[in-house]
Amino acid sequence: MDLSELISIMSALRGENGCPWDKVQTRESLKPFIVEEAYEVLEAIDEKNTEAIKEELGDLLFQIVFQCQIARERGEFGMQDVLEKIAGKMIARHPHVFGEACYKTAEEVLVHWEAQKKREGKQRESILDGVPKTLPSLLRAHRLQDRASRVGFDWEKIDDVLQKLEEEMKEFREALKKKGQDEIEDELGDVFFSLVNISRFVGVNPEDALRRTISKFISRFRHIEMAAADAGKTLSDMTLAEMDALWDEAKKR
């Protein structure tokens, strides 16, 4: 099967004798599914499950085909237009691969990338423009910090960032003492932002790190639940010390 066959399937689903659900969908109604499918791809990658990655990439691709079908019905564009647009953009932004330019480092490539975007009319008033507001907050913070660092607005070494985290923690503790909810929220946000800076300095995506920790938490908490069930207990029947012991057992496993 090639892409044209998938496009034909989508066209049939939206056709006169197609699926009632697919026929009533709009660009707006499909937005949550695009996000959901993208995150299912990430989950499959995190799990290193090749078959799941293949399946979830297909689901995400289908959402792109779906959007293109709606655009074609509106007389706006089709899948071929999307393919030509991205192909042209990638060729223009990689003259060191498809042309005569010579960039030897990733940093040199990024400088050209920004210059090419400016020539395309994509450069906005601020270097921070273009980072989607709908990104998860940790990822958005990471992207914004990375953008700022490209023009030299950055810490010089990791020790400076760690010191900044200590300062923010001190301010957070002071806000807790005052018990002002708005100030607590502000200072906690500063702590998170500093942690994202640390993740960037050590080359770790904060979203990936947090997803990994969440997965560990789920796995270890499930161990506590199953151990309690095996003992004929509910979690509410157990003491915190008992649950902590099972948590440590799960960590060793």
Beta strands, then each sheet from edge to edge (+ up, - down):
end
